[in-house]
Amino acid sequence: EGGIDWLARALPEEDSPRNRRGAAISPQGAGQGLGRPGALPEARLQMQRLMPAEALRIQGAHNVANALAALALGDAVGAPLAPMLHALREYRGEPHRMQTVAVIDGVRWIDDSKGTNVGATVAALAGMETPVVLIAGGDGKGQDFSPLRAQAARLRAAVLIGRDAQAIAAELQGLAPTEFTQSLEQAVQRAATLAKTGDAALLSPACASLDMFRNYAHRAEVFVAAVRNLAEQRGQVWNEGADHA
């Protein structure tokens, strides 16, 4: 509503469905309702808005779905709503999983170094609502990178590093601009040039890290340091209270 996405839940209307306006939901499925033998009565539901999706500190539509699932589970065991909503607002996510580390010149820099396989990167991209400059690549361990093609329309560009950079580029050929750098630090600098105000610069490698780093956490450390250096180059104060680890 009004351009804002909400976390919401459906509640039964208190009065009779015949006396209240609302959407009729048939628990028997489409085409089944009161007029058929054995059908359950239709229940009219109203939506209760709980909190704006943008109030979550963690990024991505898949994380919104996870938040709703957590609320449903908590509600099922009788947990009070207000503390659950407060916890969701404060939850910063697990380290290196869609963590916003900085916003520089209107570009949001996101650490998803834990995205060590294609499925994780596809989910990360699917949840983005702004154009993305993707930093990806590493040791693909024989993965099929073709699922990335379905998310190529979200990419302003892809900056690729590591052993399987060429394999990723082959799948994105003709769908999104691709560039190559020799290091993650160079990739951050190039992504900063390619990104426009309002975009996201997303490290979600779709690959393991061991061809260039000790592990995915080390890869994230290098990324965060490079973003910090970028902020200093741009004359911006590094916010130690951001969601970086």
C-alpha positions as CSV (number, residue, x, y, z in Angstrom):
1,E,0.0,0.0,0.0
2,G,1.3,3.4,-1.0
3,G,4.4,1.7,-2.4
4,I,5.3,0.1,0.9
5,D,5.5,-3.7,1.4
6,W,4.2,-4.9,4.7
7,L,4.6,-8.0,6.8
8,A,0.9,-8.9,7.5
9,R,-1.2,-11.7,8.7
10,A,-4.7,-12.8,7.9
11,L,-7.3,-12.7,10.7
12,P,-10.9,-14.0,10.5
13,E,-13.5,-11.2,10.6
14,E,-15.4,-11.2,13.9
15,D,-18.9,-10.9,12.3
16,S,-20.7,-13.1,10.0
17,P,-19.3,-13.2,6.4
18,R,-22.7,-12.0,5.2
19,N,-22.6,-8.9,7.3
20,R,-19.0,-7.9,6.7
21,R,-17.0,-6.9,3.6
22,G,-13.9,-8.8,2.8
23,A,-12.3,-11.4,0.7
24,A,-13.9,-14.8,0.8
25,I,-11.4,-17.7,1.2
26,S,-12.5,-21.2,0.6
27,P,-10.6,-23.8,2.6
28,Q,-11.6,-26.4,0.1
29,G,-9.7,-24.7,-2.7
30,A,-10.8,-22.9,-5.9
31,G,-14.2,-23.7,-7.1
32,Q,-15.4,-25.3,-3.9
33,G,-17.6,-23.6,-1.4
34,L,-20.9,-23.6,0.4
35,G,-22.9,-24.9,-2.6
36,R,-21.1,-28.3,-2.8
37,P,-21.7,-31.3,-0.6
38,G,-19.1,-31.7,2.1
39,A,-17.6,-28.3,1.6
40,L,-16.6,-26.2,4.6
41,P,-18.1,-22.8,5.1
42,E,-16.3,-19.9,3.6
43,A,-14.4,-17.7,6.0
44,R,-13.9,-14.0,5.3
45,L,-10.5,-12.7,6.3
46,Q,-9.0,-9.3,6.9
47,M,-5.3,-8.4,6.7
48,Q,-3.5,-7.0,9.7
49,R,-0.4,-5.0,8.9
50,L,2.4,-5.8,11.3
51,M,5.5,-3.9,10.2
52,P,7.0,-2.5,7.0
53,A,9.2,-5.1,5.3
54,E,11.9,-2.4,4.9
55,A,12.2,-2.3,8.7
56,L,14.0,-5.6,8.6
57,R,17.7,-5.2,8.8
58,I,18.3,-8.2,6.6
59,Q,17.8,-7.8,2.9
60,G,15.9,-9.9,0.4
61,A,12.4,-11.2,-0.3
62,H,13.4,-14.6,0.9
63,N,14.3,-13.1,4.3
64,V,10.8,-11.4,4.4
65,A,9.3,-14.9,3.9
66,N,11.6,-16.3,6.6
67,A,10.4,-13.5,9.0
68,L,6.7,-14.4,8.3
69,A,7.5,-18.1,8.9
70,A,9.1,-17.2,12.2
71,L,6.1,-15.1,13.2
72,A,3.7,-18.0,12.3
73,L,5.7,-20.5,14.4
74,G,5.9,-18.1,17.3
75,D,2.1,-17.4,17.1
76,A,1.4,-21.2,17.0
77,V,3.1,-21.7,20.4
78,G,1.5,-18.6,21.9
79,A,4.4,-16.2,21.8
80,P,3.2,-12.5,22.2
81,L,3.3,-10.5,19.0
82,A,5.0,-7.3,20.2
83,P,8.3,-8.9,21.4
84,M,8.5,-11.0,18.2
85,L,8.2,-7.9,16.0
86,H,10.8,-6.1,18.1
87,A,13.2,-9.1,17.7
88,L,12.7,-9.0,14.0
89,R,13.4,-5.3,13.8
90,E,16.7,-5.8,15.7
91,Y,17.9,-9.0,14.1
92,R,21.0,-8.4,12.0
93,G,21.1,-11.8,10.4
94,E,23.9,-14.3,10.5
95,P,27.4,-13.1,9.5
96,H,28.0,-12.8,5.8
97,R,24.5,-13.5,4.8
98,M,23.0,-10.5,3.0
99,Q,24.5,-8.1,5.5
100,T,24.5,-4.4,4.5
101,V,28.0,-3.1,5.4
102,A,27.7,0.4,4.1
103,V,25.8,2.9,1.9
104,I,28.2,5.0,-0.1
105,D,27.0,7.7,-2.5
106,G,23.5,6.1,-2.5
107,V,24.8,2.6,-3.3
108,R,24.1,-0.2,-0.8
109,W,27.0,-2.6,-0.3
110,I,25.9,-6.1,0.8
111,D,28.1,-9.0,2.1
112,D,26.7,-12.3,1.1
113,S,30.0,-14.2,1.1
114,K,28.2,-17.2,2.6
115,G,26.5,-17.5,-0.9
116,T,28.9,-20.3,-1.8
117,N,26.6,-22.0,-4.3
118,V,24.5,-21.0,-7.3
119,G,21.2,-21.5,-5.4
120,A,22.2,-19.1,-2.7
121,T,23.1,-16.4,-5.2
122,V,19.9,-16.9,-7.2
123,A,17.9,-16.5,-4.0
124,A,19.9,-13.4,-3.1
125,L,19.3,-11.8,-6.5
126,A,15.6,-12.8,-6.5
127,G,15.1,-10.9,-3.3
128,M,16.6,-7.6,-4.6
129,E,14.3,-4.8,-5.5
130,T,16.9,-2.5,-7.0
131,P,19.4,-3.0,-9.9
132,V,22.5,-4.9,-8.7
133,V,26.1,-4.9,-9.5
134,L,27.1,-8.5,-8.7
135,I,30.5,-9.5,-7.5
136,A,30.8,-13.2,-8.0
137,G,33.2,-16.0,-8.8
138,G,35.6,-18.4,-7.2
139,D,35.8,-22.2,-7.2
140,G,32.5,-23.4,-8.6
141,K,33.4,-27.1,-8.0
142,G,31.7,-28.2,-11.2
143,Q,28.4,-26.4,-10.6
144,D,25.9,-25.6,-13.3
145,F,25.8,-21.7,-13.4
146,S,22.8,-21.6,-15.8
147,P,20.2,-20.8,-13.1
148,L,21.8,-17.4,-12.9
149,R,20.4,-16.6,-16.3
150,A,16.9,-16.3,-14.8
151,Q,18.1,-13.4,-12.6
152,A,20.2,-11.6,-15.2
153,A,17.6,-8.9,-15.8
154,R,18.3,-7.7,-12.2
155,L,21.9,-7.1,-13.0
156,R,23.4,-3.7,-14.0
157,A,26.6,-5.6,-14.4
158,A,28.6,-8.5,-13.0
159,V,32.2,-8.2,-11.9
160,L,33.8,-11.6,-11.8
161,I,36.8,-13.0,-10.0
162,G,38.4,-16.3,-9.4
163,R,38.8,-19.7,-11.1
164,D,35.4,-20.0,-12.6
165,A,34.8,-16.3,-13.6
166,Q,34.8,-17.3,-17.3
167,A,32.2,-20.0,-16.7
168,I,29.8,-17.5,-15.1
169,A,30.4,-15.0,-17.8
170,A,29.5,-17.6,-20.4
171,E,26.1,-18.1,-18.8
172,L,25.4,-14.3,-18.6
173,Q,26.6,-13.6,-22.2
174,G,24.1,-11.4,-24.0
175,L,22.0,-11.0,-20.8
176,A,24.2,-8.7,-18.6
177,P,27.5,-6.9,-19.0
178,T,30.4,-8.8,-17.4
179,E,33.9,-7.7,-16.4
180,F,36.8,-9.4,-14.9
181,T,39.3,-8.4,-12.2
182,Q,42.2,-10.1,-10.6
183,S,41.3,-9.4,-7.0
184,L,38.3,-8.7,-4.8
185,E,39.7,-5.3,-4.0
186,Q,39.8,-4.4,-7.7
187,A,36.2,-5.8,-8.0
188,V,35.0,-3.4,-5.3
189,Q,36.6,-0.5,-7.1
190,R,35.1,-1.5,-10.4
191,A,31.6,-2.2,-9.0
192,A,31.7,1.3,-7.4
193,T,32.3,2.8,-10.9
194,L,29.5,0.7,-12.5
195,A,26.8,1.2,-9.8
196,K,24.4,4.1,-9.9
197,T,22.7,5.9,-7.0
198,G,19.9,3.6,-5.7
199,D,21.7,0.4,-6.8
200,A,23.1,-2.4,-4.7
201,A,26.6,-3.8,-4.9
202,L,26.3,-7.4,-3.9
203,L,29.1,-9.8,-3.0
204,S,27.3,-13.2,-3.6
205,P,30.0,-15.3,-5.2
206,A,28.0,-18.5,-6.1
207,C,31.3,-20.2,-5.5
208,A,33.6,-21.5,-2.8
209,S,36.4,-19.3,-1.7
210,L,39.5,-21.5,-1.4
211,D,41.0,-20.6,-4.7
212,M,41.7,-17.0,-3.4
213,F,40.9,-17.0,0.3
214,R,41.2,-19.1,3.5
215,N,37.4,-19.4,3.7
216,Y,34.3,-17.5,3.1
217,A,34.7,-15.5,6.3
218,H,38.2,-14.3,5.1
219,R,36.6,-13.4,1.7
220,A,34.1,-11.3,3.6
221,E,36.8,-9.6,5.7
222,V,38.6,-8.6,2.5
223,F,35.4,-7.3,1.0
224,V,34.5,-5.2,4.1
225,A,38.0,-3.8,4.2
226,A,37.8,-2.8,0.5
227,V,34.4,-1.1,1.0
228,R,35.8,0.7,4.0
229,N,38.7,1.9,1.9
230,L,36.2,3.0,-0.8
231,A,34.3,5.0,1.8
232,E,37.5,6.8,2.8
233,Q,38.3,7.5,-0.8
234,R,34.9,9.1,-1.2
235,G,35.3,11.2,1.9
236,Q,32.5,9.4,3.8
237,V,32.6,8.4,7.4
238,W,32.7,4.6,8.0
239,N,29.7,3.8,10.3
240,E,30.9,1.4,12.9
241,G,27.3,0.7,13.8
242,A,26.5,-0.8,10.4
243,D,25.6,-4.4,10.0
244,H,29.1,-5.6,9.0
245,A,30.7,-8.3,11.2
